[in-house]
Amino acid sequence: MRYLHTMVRVTDLDASLAFYRDVMGFEETRRIENEAGRFTLVFLAASEDKTSAAGTGAPCLELTYNWDPEAYTGGRNFGHLAYEVDDIYAFCANAEKHGVTVNRPPRDGHMAFIRSPDNISFEILQKGKSLAPQEPWASMKNTGSW
């Protein structure tokens, strides 16, 4: 398993970038604009981590800016912690074995979400290429929120 990033939602991308860049000294390593989903993702790394982060080696901070205004309450501005695993299906099966609900099953063989006992959301990503869809995961519905 490898730690990837922490995601926080921001309401003003320019103001947030000014803070993280000018105050914290972070540098942008990549940006994703998703018109269909109406959001922008900006990945930042501390200056000493930037070289590694460009190759996705170092943990990053992901700023998620949703184009449509939304008020974030109840800690919703903090998104999730992300980890990469060798076998997403084995990871999720083990989580269930230990009584953890897989809130967003890995239907696509690539991404799942679970929550800690304190309701902290964890994004689990398949290392490398997505695995072929498998049952029971392919047919499972989402449970709760993540």
C-alpha positions as CSV (number, residue, x, y, z in Angstrom):
1,M,0.0,0.0,0.0
2,R,1.2,3.5,-0.8
3,Y,-0.2,6.8,0.5
4,L,-1.2,9.1,-2.4
5,H,-2.9,12.3,-1.4
6,T,-5.3,14.2,0.8
7,M,-8.2,16.0,-0.8
8,V,-9.8,19.2,0.3
9,R,-12.7,21.0,-1.4
10,V,-12.2,24.7,-2.0
11,T,-14.8,27.4,-2.8
12,D,-12.4,29.9,-4.4
13,L,-9.6,28.3,-6.4
14,D,-7.6,31.4,-7.0
15,A,-7.6,32.4,-3.3
16,S,-6.8,28.8,-2.3
17,L,-3.9,28.6,-4.8
18,A,-2.6,31.9,-3.5
19,F,-2.6,30.5,0.1
20,Y,-1.1,27.1,-0.7
21,R,1.5,28.6,-3.2
22,D,2.4,31.9,-1.6
23,V,2.0,31.2,2.1
24,M,2.7,27.4,2.3
25,G,5.2,27.3,-0.6
26,F,3.5,24.4,-2.4
27,E,4.0,23.9,-6.1
28,E,1.4,22.7,-8.6
29,T,2.4,19.3,-10.0
30,R,-0.7,18.7,-12.2
31,R,-4.2,19.9,-13.0
32,I,-7.3,18.1,-14.3
33,E,-10.2,20.1,-15.8
34,N,-13.3,17.9,-16.0
35,E,-16.1,19.7,-18.0
36,A,-18.5,16.8,-17.8
37,G,-18.2,16.5,-14.0
38,R,-17.9,20.3,-13.7
39,F,-14.8,20.3,-11.5
40,T,-11.1,21.1,-11.4
41,L,-8.5,19.1,-9.5
42,V,-5.2,20.8,-8.7
43,F,-2.4,18.6,-7.2
44,L,0.2,20.4,-5.1
45,A,3.4,19.2,-3.4
46,A,5.9,20.8,-1.0
47,S,8.9,22.1,-2.8
48,E,11.2,19.2,-1.6
49,D,8.6,16.7,-2.8
50,K,7.9,18.2,-6.2
51,T,10.4,16.2,-8.2
52,S,9.0,13.0,-6.8
53,A,5.4,14.1,-7.0
54,A,5.7,14.8,-10.7
55,G,6.3,11.1,-11.1
56,T,3.4,10.4,-8.6
57,G,6.0,9.3,-6.1
58,A,5.4,11.7,-3.3
59,P,2.1,12.4,-1.4
60,C,0.2,15.5,-2.7
61,L,-2.5,17.8,-1.6
62,E,-5.4,17.7,-4.0
63,L,-7.6,20.8,-4.2
64,T,-11.0,20.0,-5.6
65,Y,-12.9,23.0,-7.0
66,N,-16.5,22.3,-8.0
67,W,-17.7,24.8,-10.6
68,D,-21.2,24.9,-9.2
69,P,-21.3,26.7,-5.8
70,E,-21.8,24.5,-2.8
71,A,-21.7,25.2,0.9
72,Y,-19.6,22.7,2.7
73,T,-20.9,21.7,6.1
74,G,-20.1,18.9,8.5
75,G,-16.5,18.7,7.4
76,R,-17.4,18.1,3.8
77,N,-14.6,20.4,2.7
78,F,-12.2,17.7,3.8
79,G,-12.5,15.0,1.2
80,H,-10.5,11.8,1.8
81,L,-7.2,10.1,2.2
82,A,-6.1,8.1,-0.9
83,Y,-4.1,4.9,-0.9
84,E,-2.9,2.7,-3.8
85,V,-3.1,-1.1,-3.3
86,D,-1.8,-4.1,-5.3
87,D,-5.2,-5.9,-5.5
88,I,-8.3,-3.7,-4.9
89,Y,-10.6,-6.8,-4.7
90,A,-8.5,-8.5,-2.1
91,F,-8.2,-5.3,-0.1
92,C,-12.0,-4.8,-0.1
93,A,-12.7,-8.4,0.8
94,N,-10.3,-8.1,3.7
95,A,-12.0,-4.9,4.8
96,E,-15.4,-6.6,4.8
97,K,-14.0,-9.6,6.7
98,H,-13.1,-7.1,9.4
99,G,-16.6,-5.6,9.5
100,V,-15.9,-2.5,7.3
101,T,-18.6,-1.5,4.8
102,V,-17.3,-0.8,1.3
103,N,-19.3,2.3,0.7
104,R,-18.3,2.6,-3.0
105,P,-17.5,-0.9,-4.3
106,P,-14.7,-1.3,-6.9
107,R,-17.2,-2.1,-9.7
108,D,-14.7,-0.8,-12.2
109,G,-11.7,-2.7,-10.8
110,H,-10.1,0.7,-10.1
111,M,-11.6,2.7,-7.2
112,A,-13.4,2.0,-3.9
113,F,-14.2,4.0,-0.8
114,I,-14.4,2.9,2.8
115,R,-14.7,4.9,6.1
116,S,-12.8,4.6,9.3
117,P,-14.6,4.1,12.7
118,D,-14.4,7.9,13.0
119,N,-16.0,8.4,9.5
120,I,-12.8,9.5,7.8
121,S,-13.2,8.6,4.1
122,F,-10.5,6.5,2.4
123,E,-10.2,6.3,-1.4
124,I,-8.6,3.0,-2.4
125,L,-7.1,2.9,-5.9
126,Q,-5.8,-0.1,-7.9
127,K,-2.1,0.2,-8.6
128,G,-1.4,0.2,-12.3
129,K,-4.1,-0.8,-14.7
130,S,-7.7,-1.4,-13.5
131,L,-8.5,-5.0,-12.8
132,A,-11.2,-6.7,-14.9
133,P,-14.7,-6.3,-13.3
134,Q,-15.5,-9.2,-10.9
135,E,-18.5,-10.3,-8.9
136,P,-19.7,-9.6,-6.4
137,W,-18.2,-6.2,-6.8
138,A,-19.4,-5.4,-10.3
139,S,-23.1,-5.7,-9.2
140,M,-22.8,-4.0,-5.8
141,K,-24.6,-0.7,-5.2
142,N,-23.1,2.2,-3.2
143,T,-23.9,2.2,0.5
144,G,-24.1,5.5,2.5
145,S,-21.7,8.2,1.6
146,W,-18.0,8.4,1.3
